[in-house]
Amino acid sequence: MDYLLTLSIIFIQPVLWLGIIKVLLNNKKRLSRERNSFNTAIYQNNFELKHFLLGFLLFGIFGSILSILVGTFISVPWIILYEVLLLLNIVLIPYRLFPIIIAGITTLITMIPSIFDYINDNFDSSIDLSMTANQNILFLISLIILISGLFWRHFVGRYNTPEISKNKRGNRVAGYLLNEMTVFPLLVLIPGDQLQKAISFWPTFMVGHQSFSLFLLPVLLSAKMKIFKNVPLKITKKIGNSIIKLGIFGFILTIVSYFFPIITLCSIGILIIVYLLILIRIKLQDLKSKKWFSDAVEGVSVIGVRPSTPADKMGVEIGDRIVEVNNKTVHNENEFYEAILSSPTFCRLKLINRNDRIKITESAIYNDSPNELGVVLFK
């Protein structure tokens, strides 16, 4: 029973509930933006909350298994400071500080012995304020980086709402805001009976001559970036793959640091800097690209594809330019829908993709809703 109570602590963590509130607000804001721009919601399901809950469950299980297998132990002061910084991040500067940076800042602050000496001297604290071995923090940051890469790779960029604006030449272009987050519980060990002194029911167990407590640490993952010239799903997979490799490199550094402890803090700094450089490099590549998602002179440009629709099943992608529908040339939205209505149960498309290659695809469409092909066009 004590262990169940301990595990249930995660559900009263303010980081978790503030994260859920933020996700619900993001969903409401997105739906409003879609209805204002396109007269309908492109993605009516709350995929933000779905991804949040899936991340909570899957990443929590995966991360906790790795953490316990390695035996990651974290001090109470590190946990408290980390959670305080996460709360400030969500409330005051949402998404502007990445969780990796927060973990690094927490580590730097906990390295200042004078802070804990002051607390011990001026407050009657029953909690041991000893520092955690830096190798544990290095592993923890590497694990968060790895899971952040999985989040980018498998969750972000799958639902993309176009935002219409004009570029410097005055042409209408579409941009895509990637804006998702999740909080997952990471099971870690706290050395000694620090928690039991503060909370009487908190269980401890012995490993050899050392006692430990279990704690579910809420870890925030966030992804926010605006893409103008690349297919979002391809960009997020690229970001995810790079960050996953960085996380694996972090594990290697962790192993090496046990033999050469002097490299530990330097390794933490390197991981944080490289993590930021990956995101900056991808963003700069997008800005330097010459291909916009712009309104077409010949044909109609696809700036969105609704999931599980005929267009999705036909393999229509963001950035494709539809030039023929049912063997009829189209130049604008009106001609596009007139051509669809000429064959209300079947559709044949001729498209030119972003690599200027022609592709032809066809599919049956909804007999009672021939307009619901599933593509989003410039209005």
Stockholm file with secondary structure:
# STOCKHOLM 1.0

chainA/1-379         MDYLLTLSIIFIQPVLWLGIIKVLLNNKKRLSRERNSFNTAIYQNNFELKHFLLGFLLFGIFGSILSILVGTFISVPWIILYEVLLLLNIVLIPYRLFPIIIAGITTLITMIPSIFDYINDNFDSSIDLSMTANQNILFLISLIILISGLFWRHFVGRYNTPEISKNKRGNRVAGYLLNEMTVFPLLVLIPGDQLQKAISFWPTFMVGHQSFSLFLLPVLLSAKMKIFKNVPLKITKKIGNSIIKLGIFGFILTIVSYFFPIITLCSIGILIIVYLLILIRIKLQDLKSKKWFSDAVEGVSVIGVRPSTPADKMGVEIGDRIVEVNNKTVHNENEFYEAILSSPTFCRLKLINRNDRIKITESAIYNDSPNELGVVLFK
#=GR chainA/1-379 SS CHHHHHHHGGGGCHHHHHHHHHHHHHHHHHHHHHHHHHSSCSCCSCHHHHHHHHHHHHHHHHHHHHHHHHTCBCCHHHHHHHHHHHHHHHHTSTTTSCHHHHHHHHHHHHTCHHHHHHHHHHSCCCSCCCCCCHHHHHHHHHHHHHHHHHHHHHTTTSSCCEEEEECTTSCEEEEEEEEEEEEEEEEEEEETTHHHHHSTTCCEEEETTEEEEEEEEEEEEEEEEEESSSCHHHHHHHHHHHHHHHHHHHHHHHHHHHHCGGGHHHHHHHHHHHHHHHHHHHHHHHHHCSCCCBCCSSSEEEEEECTTSHHHHTTCCTTCEEEEETTEECCSHHHHHHHHHTSTTEEEEEEECTTSCEEEEEEECCSSCTTCSCEEECC
#=GC SS_cons         CHHHHHHHGGGGCHHHHHHHHHHHHHHHHHHHHHHHHHSSCSCCSCHHHHHHHHHHHHHHHHHHHHHHHHTCBCCHHHHHHHHHHHHHHHHTSTTTSCHHHHHHHHHHHHTCHHHHHHHHHHSCCCSCCCCCCHHHHHHHHHHHHHHHHHHHHHTTTSSCCEEEEECTTSCEEEEEEEEEEEEEEEEEEEETTHHHHHSTTCCEEEETTEEEEEEEEEEEEEEEEEESSSCHHHHHHHHHHHHHHHHHHHHHHHHHHHHCGGGHHHHHHHHHHHHHHHHHHHHHHHHHCSCCCBCCSSSEEEEEECTTSHHHHTTCCTTCEEEEETTEECCSHHHHHHHHHTSTTEEEEEEECTTSCEEEEEEECCSSCTTCSCEEECC
//
